[in-house]
Amino acid sequence: MGVYDRLFVPAPSPCPRCGSQEDLVIQFHFGDVYLHKFRVGDTIAWSDRAKGSPRTGRFETPGYPEWCKQCGFDPEGFCLVQFDGDVIVGYREATEEDMGRFDW
């Protein structure tokens, strides 16, 4: 995947292995992609190394949940990071159908 950015959100549930409730961290590959740390409500940046291009309106891009920092549990599946223009407005778990929409 290369360099990415990270979205930090409150964990939707405790880690199934150890019970940790640390933030869920979702890696995504859109915008400036330089290991920036974002929260919902933040605006992403653009540069000459950016992935994708600025958009208007609402859209989603795939993201990868990171492993539990306490026990190493690695969740399966993907998330969708939700945008309204350049602003991160949320995230959700992705379905198989969702992931079929993206050009891998």
C-alpha positions in Angstrom: 0.0 0.0 0.0 2.9 2.4 0.5 2.7 5.5 2.7 -0.8 6.2 4.2 -2.6 8.4 6.6 -4.4 7.2 9.8 -7.9 7.9 11.1 -8.2 7.6 14.9 -11.8 6.9 16.2 -13.2 5.6 19.5 -13.2 1.8 19.4 -16.8 0.6 18.5 -16.3 -2.4 20.8 -13.5 -3.9 23.0 -10.8 -6.0 21.4 -12.3 -9.5 21.2 -9.0 -11.1 22.4 -7.9 -8.8 25.3 -10.7 -6.4 26.0 -8.6 -3.2 25.2 -10.7 -0.2 24.4 -8.0 1.9 22.8 -8.9 3.9 19.6 -9.5 2.0 16.4 -6.9 3.2 13.9 -7.8 3.0 10.2 -5.1 3.3 7.5 -6.3 5.0 4.3 -4.5 5.9 1.1 -6.1 9.2 0.0 -4.9 12.8 0.0 -1.4 13.8 1.1 -0.6 10.4 2.5 2.3 11.2 4.8 1.4 9.4 8.0 -0.8 12.2 9.2 -3.0 11.5 12.2 -6.7 12.5 11.7 -9.9 12.4 13.7 -13.5 12.8 12.4 -14.0 16.5 11.5 -10.4 17.0 10.3 -9.6 18.3 6.8 -7.1 16.3 4.7 -4.2 18.0 2.9 -3.1 17.9 -0.7 0.4 18.0 -2.1 2.4 16.9 -5.1 2.7 13.4 -3.6 -1.1 13.1 -3.0 -3.1 10.0 -3.9 -6.4 10.7 -5.6 -7.6 14.2 -6.3 -9.8 16.7 -4.5 -13.5 16.0 -4.7 -16.7 17.7 -3.8 -19.7 16.1 -2.1 -19.9 12.9 -0.1 -17.8 9.8 -1.0 -16.0 6.9 0.7 -12.5 5.4 0.3 -11.3 2.0 1.6 -9.3 1.8 4.8 -7.6 -1.0 6.7 -8.1 -1.4 10.5 -4.8 -1.7 12.4 -4.0 -4.4 14.9 -4.7 -4.1 18.6 -1.7 -2.3 20.2 -2.2 -4.3 23.5 -2.3 -7.9 22.2 -1.6 -7.8 18.4 -5.1 -9.1 17.4 -5.4 -8.3 13.7 -9.1 -7.7 12.7 -10.3 -9.1 9.4 -12.1 -7.0 6.8 -12.0 -3.4 5.7 -13.5 -0.1 6.7 -14.7 2.8 4.5 -13.5 6.3 5.5 -16.3 8.8 4.7 -15.7 12.3 3.3 -17.6 15.4 2.5 -15.2 17.2 0.2 -11.9 17.3 2.0 -13.4 16.7 5.5 -13.5 13.3 7.2 -17.1 12.9 8.4 -17.0 9.3 9.6 -16.3 5.7 8.9 -18.1 2.3 8.7 -17.3 -1.3 8.3 -17.2 -2.3 4.6 -19.2 -5.1 3.1 -18.0 -7.4 0.2 -20.3 -5.5 -2.1 -18.8 -2.2 -1.0 -15.3 -3.4 -1.7 -16.3 -4.5 -5.2 -16.9 -0.8 -6.1 -13.2 0.1 -5.9 -10.6 -0.3 -8.7 -7.9 -2.3 -7.1 
